[in-house]
Amino acid sequence: PGAPPFVEVGQPVAAGQQVAIVEAMKMMNEVVAETAGVVREVHAADAAIVELGQRLFTIEPVEERR
């Protein structure tokens, strides 16, 4: 809590890029983007309690260049 976010709305992300950390039972779990795209919405606030299956981000997919 209080640290800068990993990603912000409007920022492009790559598939597999870390976008957040979720703490569960004192374990820090990396959350990674499933697809390349642009972050369009953040659904969870910093330090908020989240549940399994809850949407954390909306990412608009884009084709990744190789």
mmJSON file of the N, C-alpha and C atoms, coordinates in Angstrom:
{"data_MODEL":{"atom_site":{
"group_PDB":["ATOM","ATOM","ATOM","ATOM","ATOM","ATOM","ATOM","ATOM","ATOM","ATOM","ATOM","ATOM","ATOM","ATOM","ATOM","ATOM","ATOM","ATOM","ATOM","ATOM","ATOM","ATOM","ATOM","ATOM","ATOM","ATOM","ATOM","ATOM","ATOM","ATOM","ATOM","ATOM","ATOM","ATOM","ATOM","ATOM","ATOM","ATOM","ATOM","ATOM","ATOM","ATOM","ATOM","ATOM","ATOM","ATOM","ATOM","ATOM","ATOM","ATOM","ATOM","ATOM","ATOM","ATOM","ATOM","ATOM","ATOM","ATOM","ATOM","ATOM","ATOM","ATOM","ATOM","ATOM","ATOM","ATOM","ATOM","ATOM","ATOM","ATOM","ATOM","ATOM","ATOM","ATOM","ATOM","ATOM","ATOM","ATOM","ATOM","ATOM","ATOM","ATOM","ATOM","ATOM","ATOM","ATOM","ATOM","ATOM","ATOM","ATOM","ATOM","ATOM","ATOM","ATOM","ATOM","ATOM","ATOM","ATOM","ATOM","ATOM","ATOM","ATOM","ATOM","ATOM","ATOM","ATOM","ATOM","ATOM","ATOM","ATOM","ATOM","ATOM","ATOM","ATOM","ATOM","ATOM","ATOM","ATOM","ATOM","ATOM","ATOM","ATOM","ATOM","ATOM","ATOM","ATOM","ATOM","ATOM","ATOM","ATOM","ATOM","ATOM","ATOM","ATOM","ATOM","ATOM","ATOM","ATOM","ATOM","ATOM","ATOM","ATOM","ATOM","ATOM","ATOM","ATOM","ATOM","ATOM","ATOM","ATOM","ATOM","ATOM","ATOM","ATOM","ATOM","ATOM","ATOM","ATOM","ATOM","ATOM","ATOM","ATOM","ATOM","ATOM","ATOM","ATOM","ATOM","ATOM","ATOM","ATOM","ATOM","ATOM","ATOM","ATOM","ATOM","ATOM","ATOM","ATOM","ATOM","ATOM","ATOM","ATOM","ATOM","ATOM","ATOM","ATOM","ATOM","ATOM","ATOM","ATOM","ATOM","ATOM","ATOM","ATOM","ATOM","ATOM","ATOM","ATOM"],
"id":[1,2,3,4,5,6,7,8,9,10,11,12,13,14,15,16,17,18,19,20,21,22,23,24,25,26,27,28,29,30,31,32,33,34,35,36,37,38,39,40,41,42,43,44,45,46,47,48,49,50,51,52,53,54,55,56,57,58,59,60,61,62,63,64,65,66,67,68,69,70,71,72,73,74,75,76,77,78,79,80,81,82,83,84,85,86,87,88,89,90,91,92,93,94,95,96,97,98,99,100,101,102,103,104,105,106,107,108,109,110,111,112,113,114,115,116,117,118,119,120,121,122,123,124,125,126,127,128,129,130,131,132,133,134,135,136,137,138,139,140,141,142,143,144,145,146,147,148,149,150,151,152,153,154,155,156,157,158,159,160,161,162,163,164,165,166,167,168,169,170,171,172,173,174,175,176,177,178,179,180,181,182,183,184,185,186,187,188,189,190,191,192,193,194,195,196,197,198],
"type_symbol":["N","C","C","N","C","C","N","C","C","N","C","C","N","C","C","N","C","C","N","C","C","N","C","C","N","C","C","N","C","C","N","C","C","N","C","C","N","C","C","N","C","C","N","C","C","N","C","C","N","C","C","N","C","C","N","C","C","N","C","C","N","C","C","N","C","C","N","C","C","N","C","C","N","C","C","N","C","C","N","C","C","N","C","C","N","C","C","N","C","C","N","C","C","N","C","C","N","C","C","N","C","C","N","C","C","N","C","C","N","C","C","N","C","C","N","C","C","N","C","C","N","C","C","N","C","C","N","C","C","N","C","C","N","C","C","N","C","C","N","C","C","N","C","C","N","C","C","N","C","C","N","C","C","N","C","C","N","C","C","N","C","C","N","C","C","N","C","C","N","C","C","N","C","C","N","C","C","N","C","C","N","C","C","N","C","C","N","C","C","N","C","C","N","C","C","N","C","C"],
"label_atom_id":["N","CA","C","N","CA","C","N","CA","C","N","CA","C","N","CA","C","N","CA","C","N","CA","C","N","CA","C","N","CA","C","N","CA","C","N","CA","C","N","CA","C","N","CA","C","N","CA","C","N","CA","C","N","CA","C","N","CA","C","N","CA","C","N","CA","C","N","CA","C","N","CA","C","N","CA","C","N","CA","C","N","CA","C","N","CA","C","N","CA","C","N","CA","C","N","CA","C","N","CA","C","N","CA","C","N","CA","C","N","CA","C","N","CA","C","N","CA","C","N","CA","C","N","CA","C","N","CA","C","N","CA","C","N","CA","C","N","CA","C","N","CA","C","N","CA","C","N","CA","C","N","CA","C","N","CA","C","N","CA","C","N","CA","C","N","CA","C","N","CA","C","N","CA","C","N","CA","C","N","CA","C","N","CA","C","N","CA","C","N","CA","C","N","CA","C","N","CA","C","N","CA","C","N","CA","C","N","CA","C","N","CA","C","N","CA","C","N","CA","C","N","CA","C","N","CA","C","N","CA","C"],
"label_alt_id":[null,null,null,null,null,null,null,null,null,null,null,null,null,null,null,null,null,null,null,null,null,null,null,null,null,null,null,null,null,null,null,null,null,null,null,null,null,null,null,null,null,null,null,null,null,null,null,null,null,null,null,null,null,null,null,null,null,null,null,null,null,null,null,null,null,null,null,null,null,null,null,null,null,null,null,null,null,null,null,null,null,null,null,null,null,null,null,null,null,null,null,null,null,null,null,null,null,null,null,null,null,null,null,null,null,null,null,null,null,null,null,null,null,null,null,null,null,null,null,null,null,null,null,null,null,null,null,null,null,null,null,null,null,null,null,null,null,null,null,null,null,null,null,null,null,null,null,null,null,null,null,null,null,null,null,null,null,null,null,null,null,null,null,null,null,null,null,null,null,null,null,null,null,null,null,null,null,null,null,null,null,null,null,null,null,null,null,null,null,null,null,null,null,null,null,null,null,null],
"label_comp_id":["PRO","PRO","PRO","GLY","GLY","GLY","ALA","ALA","ALA","PRO","PRO","PRO","PRO","PRO","PRO","PHE","PHE","PHE","VAL","VAL","VAL","GLU","GLU","GLU","VAL","VAL","VAL","GLY","GLY","GLY","GLN","GLN","GLN","PRO","PRO","PRO","VAL","VAL","VAL","ALA","ALA","ALA","ALA","ALA","ALA","GLY","GLY","GLY","GLN","GLN","GLN","GLN","GLN","GLN","VAL","VAL","VAL","ALA","ALA","ALA","ILE","ILE","ILE","VAL","VAL","VAL","GLU","GLU","GLU","ALA","ALA","ALA","MET","MET","MET","LYS","LYS","LYS","MET","MET","MET","MET","MET","MET","ASN","ASN","ASN","GLU","GLU","GLU","VAL","VAL","VAL","VAL","VAL","VAL","ALA","ALA","ALA","GLU","GLU","GLU","THR","THR","THR","ALA","ALA","ALA","GLY","GLY","GLY","VAL","VAL","VAL","VAL","VAL","VAL","ARG","ARG","ARG","GLU","GLU","GLU","VAL","VAL","VAL","HIS","HIS","HIS","ALA","ALA","ALA","ALA","ALA","ALA","ASP","ASP","ASP","ALA","ALA","ALA","ALA","ALA","ALA","ILE","ILE","ILE","VAL","VAL","VAL","GLU","GLU","GLU","LEU","LEU","LEU","GLY","GLY","GLY","GLN","GLN","GLN","ARG","ARG","ARG","LEU","LEU","LEU","PHE","PHE","PHE","THR","THR","THR","ILE","ILE","ILE","GLU","GLU","GLU","PRO","PRO","PRO","VAL","VAL","VAL","GLU","GLU","GLU","GLU","GLU","GLU","ARG","ARG","ARG","ARG","ARG","ARG"],
"label_asym_id":["A","A","A","A","A","A","A","A","A","A","A","A","A","A","A","A","A","A","A","A","A","A","A","A","A","A","A","A","A","A","A","A","A","A","A","A","A","A","A","A","A","A","A","A","A","A","A","A","A","A","A","A","A","A","A","A","A","A","A","A","A","A","A","A","A","A","A","A","A","A","A","A","A","A","A","A","A","A","A","A","A","A","A","A","A","A","A","A","A","A","A","A","A","A","A","A","A","A","A","A","A","A","A","A","A","A","A","A","A","A","A","A","A","A","A","A","A","A","A","A","A","A","A","A","A","A","A","A","A","A","A","A","A","A","A","A","A","A","A","A","A","A","A","A","A","A","A","A","A","A","A","A","A","A","A","A","A","A","A","A","A","A","A","A","A","A","A","A","A","A","A","A","A","A","A","A","A","A","A","A","A","A","A","A","A","A","A","A","A","A","A","A","A","A","A","A","A","A"],
"label_entity_id":["1","1","1","1","1","1","1","1","1","1","1","1","1","1","1","1","1","1","1","1","1","1","1","1","1","1","1","1","1","1","1","1","1","1","1","1","1","1","1","1","1","1","1","1","1","1","1","1","1","1","1","1","1","1","1","1","1","1","1","1","1","1","1","1","1","1","1","1","1","1","1","1","1","1","1","1","1","1","1","1","1","1","1","1","1","1","1","1","1","1","1","1","1","1","1","1","1","1","1","1","1","1","1","1","1","1","1","1","1","1","1","1","1","1","1","1","1","1","1","1","1","1","1","1","1","1","1","1","1","1","1","1","1","1","1","1","1","1","1","1","1","1","1","1","1","1","1","1","1","1","1","1","1","1","1","1","1","1","1","1","1","1","1","1","1","1","1","1","1","1","1","1","1","1","1","1","1","1","1","1","1","1","1","1","1","1","1","1","1","1","1","1","1","1","1","1","1","1"],
"label_seq_id":[1,1,1,2,2,2,3,3,3,4,4,4,5,5,5,6,6,6,7,7,7,8,8,8,9,9,9,10,10,10,11,11,11,12,12,12,13,13,13,14,14,14,15,15,15,16,16,16,17,17,17,18,18,18,19,19,19,20,20,20,21,21,21,22,22,22,23,23,23,24,24,24,25,25,25,26,26,26,27,27,27,28,28,28,29,29,29,30,30,30,31,31,31,32,32,32,33,33,33,34,34,34,35,35,35,36,36,36,37,37,37,38,38,38,39,39,39,40,40,40,41,41,41,42,42,42,43,43,43,44,44,44,45,45,45,46,46,46,47,47,47,48,48,48,49,49,49,50,50,50,51,51,51,52,52,52,53,53,53,54,54,54,55,55,55,56,56,56,57,57,57,58,58,58,59,59,59,60,60,60,61,61,61,62,62,62,63,63,63,64,64,64,65,65,65,66,66,66],
"pdbx_PDB_ins_code":[null,null,null,null,null,null,null,null,null,null,null,null,null,null,null,null,null,null,null,null,null,null,null,null,null,null,null,null,null,null,null,null,null,null,null,null,null,null,null,null,null,null,null,null,null,null,null,null,null,null,null,null,null,null,null,null,null,null,null,null,null,null,null,null,null,null,null,null,null,null,null,null,null,null,null,null,null,null,null,null,null,null,null,null,null,null,null,null,null,null,null,null,null,null,null,null,null,null,null,null,null,null,null,null,null,null,null,null,null,null,null,null,null,null,null,null,null,null,null,null,null,null,null,null,null,null,null,null,null,null,null,null,null,null,null,null,null,null,null,null,null,null,null,null,null,null,null,null,null,null,null,null,null,null,null,null,null,null,null,null,null,null,null,null,null,null,null,null,null,null,null,null,null,null,null,null,null,null,null,null,null,null,null,null,null,null,null,null,null,null,null,null,null,null,null,null,null,null],
"Cartn_x":[0.825,0.0,0.863,0.442,1.157,2.222,2.651,3.655,2.974,3.748,3.147,2.54,1.469,0.855,1.762,1.607,2.362,1.924,0.621,0.083,-1.01,-1.255,-2.309,-3.181,-4.366,-5.286,-4.589,-4.728,-4.125,-2.747,-2.188,-0.847,-0.903,-0.015,0.047,0.738,0.305,0.918,1.169,2.174,2.494,1.902,1.621,1.163,2.238,1.824,2.76,3.383,3.101,3.648,2.944,3.707,3.126,2.345,1.085,0.24,-0.18,0.026,-0.373,0.218,0.072,0.396,-0.828,-1.205,-2.303,-1.74,-2.001,-1.553,-2.642,-2.257,-3.186,-2.454,-2.949,-2.358,-0.858,-0.507,0.864,1.79,1.224,2.0,1.694,2.725,2.552,2.467,1.366,1.118,1.109,1.95,1.989,0.746,0.184,-0.914,-0.327,-0.473,0.097,-1.009,-0.745,-1.697,-1.78,-2.989,-3.186,-2.961,-3.112,-2.981,-2.342,-1.76,-1.215,-2.37,-2.238,-3.293,-3.04,-4.114,-4.068,-5.011,-4.518,-5.345,-6.443,-7.692,-8.815,-9.517,-9.419,-10.075,-9.403,-9.292,-8.801,-10.008,-10.324,-11.54,-11.323,-10.081,-9.811,-8.897,-9.215,-8.39,-7.184,-6.139,-4.941,-5.325,-4.828,-5.041,-6.472,-7.303,-8.679,-8.693,-9.684,-9.885,-10.524,-9.954,-10.492,-10.808,-11.662,-12.071,-11.626,-11.503,-11.145,-12.126,-11.607,-12.445,-12.884,-12.576,-12.966,-12.136,-12.768,-12.059,-11.254,-9.972,-9.095,-8.827,-8.727,-8.432,-9.266,-9.541,-10.059,-8.929,-8.522,-7.462,-8.032,-7.925,-8.379,-7.262,-7.519,-6.464,-5.974,-4.681,-4.059,-3.106,-2.838,-1.911,-0.5,0.223,1.585,2.539,3.443,4.449,5.592,6.166,7.307,8.529],
"Cartn_y":[-1.204,0.0,1.26,2.232,3.49,3.557,2.408,2.397,2.75,3.219,3.519,2.247,2.371,1.187,0.584,-0.711,-1.382,-0.871,-0.647,-0.142,0.881,1.732,2.743,2.711,3.291,3.362,4.046,3.435,3.975,3.405,2.676,2.121,0.814,0.631,-0.658,-1.696,-2.955,-4.063,-5.211,-6.011,-7.195,-8.42,-9.452,-10.713,-11.217,-11.588,-12.08,-11.01,-9.746,-8.633,-8.563,-8.358,-8.212,-6.901,-6.986,-5.802,-5.488,-6.451,-6.249,-7.345,-7.176,-8.203,-8.353,-9.596,-9.878,-10.691,-10.239,-10.966,-11.933,-13.18,-14.189,-15.024,-14.99,-15.748,-15.469,-14.191,-13.699,-14.069,-14.58,-14.891,-13.821,-13.328,-12.328,-13.048,-12.851,-13.518,-12.497,-12.729,-11.841,-12.047,-10.954,-10.996,-10.516,-11.341,-10.983,-10.831,-10.017,-9.82,-11.106,-11.543,-12.748,-12.481,-11.245,-10.881,-9.503,-9.225,-7.888,-6.93,-5.705,-4.732,-3.434,-2.681,-1.39,-1.459,-1.042,-1.027,0.02,-0.401,0.52,0.847,-0.05,0.222,-0.597,-0.001,-0.688,-0.862,-2.107,-2.398,-2.525,-2.609,-2.765,-1.632,-1.074,0.003,-0.583,0.219,-0.177,-0.601,-1.76,-2.316,-2.8,-2.869,-3.358,-4.878,-5.386,-6.834,-7.293,-8.343,-8.897,-10.377,-10.908,-12.305,-13.076,-14.373,-15.248,-15.044,-14.844,-14.657,-13.228,-12.327,-10.927,-10.275,-9.487,-8.766,-7.646,-7.586,-6.553,-5.455,-5.838,-4.899,-5.236,-4.231,-4.449,-4.063,-5.025,-4.79,-4.974,-3.923,-3.984,-4.647,-5.831,-6.558,-5.827,-5.96,-5.481,-6.577,-6.572,-7.566,-7.197,-8.157,-7.928,-8.076,-7.125,-7.193,-8.075,-8.793,-9.666,-9.227],
"Cartn_z":[0.0,0.0,0.0,-0.779,-0.835,-1.912,-2.433,-3.505,-4.82,-5.8,-7.107,-7.717,-8.484,-9.094,-10.159,-10.394,-11.45,-12.819,-12.993,-14.256,-13.976,-14.967,-14.849,-16.094,-15.998,-17.132,-18.302,-19.49,-20.695,-21.001,-20.067,-20.246,-21.024,-22.007,-22.7,-21.82,-21.933,-21.202,-22.17,-21.868,-22.663,-21.987,-22.771,-22.194,-21.235,-20.027,-19.028,-18.156,-18.437,-17.644,-16.298,-15.239,-13.913,-13.842,-13.375,-13.293,-11.852,-10.943,-9.548,-8.681,-7.38,-6.389,-5.499,-5.225,-4.309,-3.152,-1.921,-0.74,-0.308,-0.101,0.403,1.446,2.652,3.756,3.902,3.888,4.056,2.888,1.8,0.595,-0.443,-1.104,-2.157,-3.5,-4.211,-5.479,-6.606,-7.618,-8.773,-9.624,-10.112,-11.071,-12.389,-13.441,-14.74,-15.778,-16.782,-17.876,-18.692,-18.975,-19.777,-21.254,-21.674,-23.077,-23.193,-24.334,-24.59,-24.854,-24.4,-24.641,-23.91,-23.755,-23.067,-21.872,-20.711,-19.507,-19.686,-19.646,-19.834,-18.52,-17.53,-16.249,-15.156,-13.966,-12.78,-11.862,-11.505,-10.751,-9.243,-8.786,-7.356,-6.897,-5.756,-5.199,-4.476,-4.347,-3.608,-2.198,-1.765,-0.427,-0.187,-1.227,-1.075,-0.954,-0.281,-0.193,-1.492,-2.091,-3.33,-3.121,-3.984,-3.884,-5.109,-4.966,-6.073,-7.217,-8.402,-9.574,-9.819,-8.898,-9.062,-10.16,-11.002,-12.06,-11.41,-11.757,-11.226,-12.246,-13.53,-14.608,-15.829,-16.64,-17.989,-18.927,-19.77,-20.736,-22.128,-22.941,-24.338,-25.132,-25.686,-26.402,-27.649,-27.894,-29.133,-29.593,-30.893,-31.416,-31.011,-30.439,-29.991,-31.165,-31.33,-32.404,-31.963,-32.899,-32.563,-33.284],
"occupancy":[1.0,1.0,1.0,1.0,1.0,1.0,1.0,1.0,1.0,1.0,1.0,1.0,1.0,1.0,1.0,1.0,1.0,1.0,1.0,1.0,1.0,1.0,1.0,1.0,1.0,1.0,1.0,1.0,1.0,1.0,1.0,1.0,1.0,1.0,1.0,1.0,1.0,1.0,1.0,1.0,1.0,1.0,1.0,1.0,1.0,1.0,1.0,1.0,1.0,1.0,1.0,1.0,1.0,1.0,1.0,1.0,1.0,1.0,1.0,1.0,1.0,1.0,1.0,1.0,1.0,1.0,1.0,1.0,1.0,1.0,1.0,1.0,1.0,1.0,1.0,1.0,1.0,1.0,1.0,1.0,1.0,1.0,1.0,1.0,1.0,1.0,1.0,1.0,1.0,1.0,1.0,1.0,1.0,1.0,1.0,1.0,1.0,1.0,1.0,1.0,1.0,1.0,1.0,1.0,1.0,1.0,1.0,1.0,1.0,1.0,1.0,1.0,1.0,1.0,1.0,1.0,1.0,1.0,1.0,1.0,1.0,1.0,1.0,1.0,1.0,1.0,1.0,1.0,1.0,1.0,1.0,1.0,1.0,1.0,1.0,1.0,1.0,1.0,1.0,1.0,1.0,1.0,1.0,1.0,1.0,1.0,1.0,1.0,1.0,1.0,1.0,1.0,1.0,1.0,1.0,1.0,1.0,1.0,1.0,1.0,1.0,1.0,1.0,1.0,1.0,1.0,1.0,1.0,1.0,1.0,1.0,1.0,1.0,1.0,1.0,1.0,1.0,1.0,1.0,1.0,1.0,1.0,1.0,1.0,1.0,1.0,1.0,1.0,1.0,1.0,1.0,1.0,1.0,1.0,1.0,1.0,1.0,1.0],
"B_iso_or_equiv":[0.0,0.0,0.0,0.0,0.0,0.0,0.0,0.0,0.0,0.0,0.0,0.0,0.0,0.0,0.0,0.0,0.0,0.0,0.0,0.0,0.0,0.0,0.0,0.0,0.0,0.0,0.0,0.0,0.0,0.0,0.0,0.0,0.0,0.0,0.0,0.0,0.0,0.0,0.0,0.0,0.0,0.0,0.0,0.0,0.0,0.0,0.0,0.0,0.0,0.0,0.0,0.0,0.0,0.0,0.0,0.0,0.0,0.0,0.0,0.0,0.0,0.0,0.0,0.0,0.0,0.0,0.0,0.0,0.0,0.0,0.0,0.0,0.0,0.0,0.0,0.0,0.0,0.0,0.0,0.0,0.0,0.0,0.0,0.0,0.0,0.0,0.0,0.0,0.0,0.0,0.0,0.0,0.0,0.0,0.0,0.0,0.0,0.0,0.0,0.0,0.0,0.0,0.0,0.0,0.0,0.0,0.0,0.0,0.0,0.0,0.0,0.0,0.0,0.0,0.0,0.0,0.0,0.0,0.0,0.0,0.0,0.0,0.0,0.0,0.0,0.0,0.0,0.0,0.0,0.0,0.0,0.0,0.0,0.0,0.0,0.0,0.0,0.0,0.0,0.0,0.0,0.0,0.0,0.0,0.0,0.0,0.0,0.0,0.0,0.0,0.0,0.0,0.0,0.0,0.0,0.0,0.0,0.0,0.0,0.0,0.0,0.0,0.0,0.0,0.0,0.0,0.0,0.0,0.0,0.0,0.0,0.0,0.0,0.0,0.0,0.0,0.0,0.0,0.0,0.0,0.0,0.0,0.0,0.0,0.0,0.0,0.0,0.0,0.0,0.0,0.0,0.0,0.0,0.0,0.0,0.0,0.0,0.0],
"pdbx_formal_charge":[null,null,null,null,null,null,null,null,null,null,null,null,null,null,null,null,null,null,null,null,null,null,null,null,null,null,null,null,null,null,null,null,null,null,null,null,null,null,null,null,null,null,null,null,null,null,null,null,null,null,null,null,null,null,null,null,null,null,null,null,null,null,null,null,null,null,null,null,null,null,null,null,null,null,null,null,null,null,null,null,null,null,null,null,null,null,null,null,null,null,null,null,null,null,null,null,null,null,null,null,null,null,null,null,null,null,null,null,null,null,null,null,null,null,null,null,null,null,null,null,null,null,null,null,null,null,null,null,null,null,null,null,null,null,null,null,null,null,null,null,null,null,null,null,null,null,null,null,null,null,null,null,null,null,null,null,null,null,null,null,null,null,null,null,null,null,null,null,null,null,null,null,null,null,null,null,null,null,null,null,null,null,null,null,null,null,null,null,null,null,null,null,null,null,null,null,null,null],
"auth_seq_id":[1,1,1,2,2,2,3,3,3,4,4,4,5,5,5,6,6,6,7,7,7,8,8,8,9,9,9,10,10,10,11,11,11,12,12,12,13,13,13,14,14,14,15,15,15,16,16,16,17,17,17,18,18,18,19,19,19,20,20,20,21,21,21,22,22,22,23,23,23,24,24,24,25,25,25,26,26,26,27,27,27,28,28,28,29,29,29,30,30,30,31,31,31,32,32,32,33,33,33,34,34,34,35,35,35,36,36,36,37,37,37,38,38,38,39,39,39,40,40,40,41,41,41,42,42,42,43,43,43,44,44,44,45,45,45,46,46,46,47,47,47,48,48,48,49,49,49,50,50,50,51,51,51,52,52,52,53,53,53,54,54,54,55,55,55,56,56,56,57,57,57,58,58,58,59,59,59,60,60,60,61,61,61,62,62,62,63,63,63,64,64,64,65,65,65,66,66,66],
"auth_comp_id":["PRO","PRO","PRO","GLY","GLY","GLY","ALA","ALA","ALA","PRO","PRO","PRO","PRO","PRO","PRO","PHE","PHE","PHE","VAL","VAL","VAL","GLU","GLU","GLU","VAL","VAL","VAL","GLY","GLY","GLY","GLN","GLN","GLN","PRO","PRO","PRO","VAL","VAL","VAL","ALA","ALA","ALA","ALA","ALA","ALA","GLY","GLY","GLY","GLN","GLN","GLN","GLN","GLN","GLN","VAL","VAL","VAL","ALA","ALA","ALA","ILE","ILE","ILE","VAL","VAL","VAL","GLU","GLU","GLU","ALA","ALA","ALA","MET","MET","MET","LYS","LYS","LYS","MET","MET","MET","MET","MET","MET","ASN","ASN","ASN","GLU","GLU","GLU","VAL","VAL","VAL","VAL","VAL","VAL","ALA","ALA","ALA","GLU","GLU","GLU","THR","THR","THR","ALA","ALA","ALA","GLY","GLY","GLY","VAL","VAL","VAL","VAL","VAL","VAL","ARG","ARG","ARG","GLU","GLU","GLU","VAL","VAL","VAL","HIS","HIS","HIS","ALA","ALA","ALA","ALA","ALA","ALA","ASP","ASP","ASP","ALA","ALA","ALA","ALA","ALA","ALA","ILE","ILE","ILE","VAL","VAL","VAL","GLU","GLU","GLU","LEU","LEU","LEU","GLY","GLY","GLY","GLN","GLN","GLN","ARG","ARG","ARG","LEU","LEU","LEU","PHE","PHE","PHE","THR","THR","THR","ILE","ILE","ILE","GLU","GLU","GLU","PRO","PRO","PRO","VAL","VAL","VAL","GLU","GLU","GLU","GLU","GLU","GLU","ARG","ARG","ARG","ARG","ARG","ARG"],
"auth_asym_id":["A","A","A","A","A","A","A","A","A","A","A","A","A","A","A","A","A","A","A","A","A","A","A","A","A","A","A","A","A","A","A","A","A","A","A","A","A","A","A","A","A","A","A","A","A","A","A","A","A","A","A","A","A","A","A","A","A","A","A","A","A","A","A","A","A","A","A","A","A","A","A","A","A","A","A","A","A","A","A","A","A","A","A","A","A","A","A","A","A","A","A","A","A","A","A","A","A","A","A","A","A","A","A","A","A","A","A","A","A","A","A","A","A","A","A","A","A","A","A","A","A","A","A","A","A","A","A","A","A","A","A","A","A","A","A","A","A","A","A","A","A","A","A","A","A","A","A","A","A","A","A","A","A","A","A","A","A","A","A","A","A","A","A","A","A","A","A","A","A","A","A","A","A","A","A","A","A","A","A","A","A","A","A","A","A","A","A","A","A","A","A","A","A","A","A","A","A","A"],
"auth_atom_id":["N","CA","C","N","CA","C","N","CA","C","N","CA","C","N","CA","C","N","CA","C","N","CA","C","N","CA","C","N","CA","C","N","CA","C","N","CA","C","N","CA","C","N","CA","C","N","CA","C","N","CA","C","N","CA","C","N","CA","C","N","CA","C","N","CA","C","N","CA","C","N","CA","C","N","CA","C","N","CA","C","N","CA","C","N","CA","C","N","CA","C","N","CA","C","N","CA","C","N","CA","C","N","CA","C","N","CA","C","N","CA","C","N","CA","C","N","CA","C","N","CA","C","N","CA","C","N","CA","C","N","CA","C","N","CA","C","N","CA","C","N","CA","C","N","CA","C","N","CA","C","N","CA","C","N","CA","C","N","CA","C","N","CA","C","N","CA","C","N","CA","C","N","CA","C","N","CA","C","N","CA","C","N","CA","C","N","CA","C","N","CA","C","N","CA","C","N","CA","C","N","CA","C","N","CA","C","N","CA","C","N","CA","C","N","CA","C","N","CA","C","N","CA","C","N","CA","C","N","CA","C"],
"pdbx_PDB_model_num":[1,1,1,1,1,1,1,1,1,1,1,1,1,1,1,1,1,1,1,1,1,1,1,1,1,1,1,1,1,1,1,1,1,1,1,1,1,1,1,1,1,1,1,1,1,1,1,1,1,1,1,1,1,1,1,1,1,1,1,1,1,1,1,1,1,1,1,1,1,1,1,1,1,1,1,1,1,1,1,1,1,1,1,1,1,1,1,1,1,1,1,1,1,1,1,1,1,1,1,1,1,1,1,1,1,1,1,1,1,1,1,1,1,1,1,1,1,1,1,1,1,1,1,1,1,1,1,1,1,1,1,1,1,1,1,1,1,1,1,1,1,1,1,1,1,1,1,1,1,1,1,1,1,1,1,1,1,1,1,1,1,1,1,1,1,1,1,1,1,1,1,1,1,1,1,1,1,1,1,1,1,1,1,1,1,1,1,1,1,1,1,1,1,1,1,1,1,1]
}}}
